[in-house]
Each structure stands twice: as C-alpha cells, then as structure tokens.
Amino acid sequence: MSASHLPAEVITYRLNHEKLVYVKPLSDYNEAVQLALKEFPEDLAGVPAHRIRLNVSATMGGEKKHVRISESAWPSTVKRMIRGEVVDVEIAPDGKETPPPPMYLEVPDDSLSSSGYSKSVPGSRASSPTPSDKTLNRSRSWFSRIR
C-alpha cells in the first residue's frame, strides 16, 4: 500500500459545524456512533444511537455535497478516509415531532365590533333595485308563453 492509501490514524468528528474532536477511526459503524455519543456528552445526552448520523463532504461534479454514510458503507468508507478527515455528526429527526400549526395574521382590534364581527355589513337584497309591477308582469307573461 502506498502512503497515500494508508488508513487514517485519526479523523475529526464535528458537531453543529463548530465542535471538533480528533478520534481514532473505528471500522464498526455502531462503535463509531457510540464514540460520537461519548465525545459529545453534553450535546448528545439522551439522544438514542439510532438517531445519530455520520456524514462527510464530497465533491461531485465540481460541487461540494453533504453525504450521509450508511452502516453498510461505513467500513469501506473509513478505510479510504485521509488523516484528519471531517465526519459530521448529526441528529436525525425522531419522527414524533409534528410541525407547528400555521401562523395566521392578526386582525387589528379596532376593525372589530364588540361582537367580533366587522362593523361594515355587506349589502343586502334591500339595497338592490326592486322590480316594478310592469317588469314583473312582463317576465310573467313571457313565462306563461313557454308553457
């Protein structure tokens, strides 16, 4: 094996893009997750291991992408890591959290009456022109011709 392909002696676990710790890379995924829980006890206290995700940054098509490492890919991925490579430790959503209800705009109080309804009442039928007797007779006579 050439020096550039030797497994890394140490890699970096990073949490929340700010907390960093050097760790010895472990070939077992579950042990690697347990190590993350151990190294970030304040931040990961009470978080079950199944919610911990390990990710790396990879350049694909000239763009940097965040790639999650699955349990099955962990052993071969860790073998190819370079010394000091950063592994992001993330907490997956638990699925029990529900999104908050939608936010509604508040109606200013001065536009509401004491009963809670708008002061302005939409126009009623009384405001529309009432048909005259002449118009009524004409429509009735037309209707009677159809029969």
Summary of the structure (lengths in Angstrom):
residues: 147
radius of gyration: 35.0
end to end distance: 101.8
largest distance: 106.4
contacts: 278
relative contact order: 0.15
helix: 32%
strand: 23%
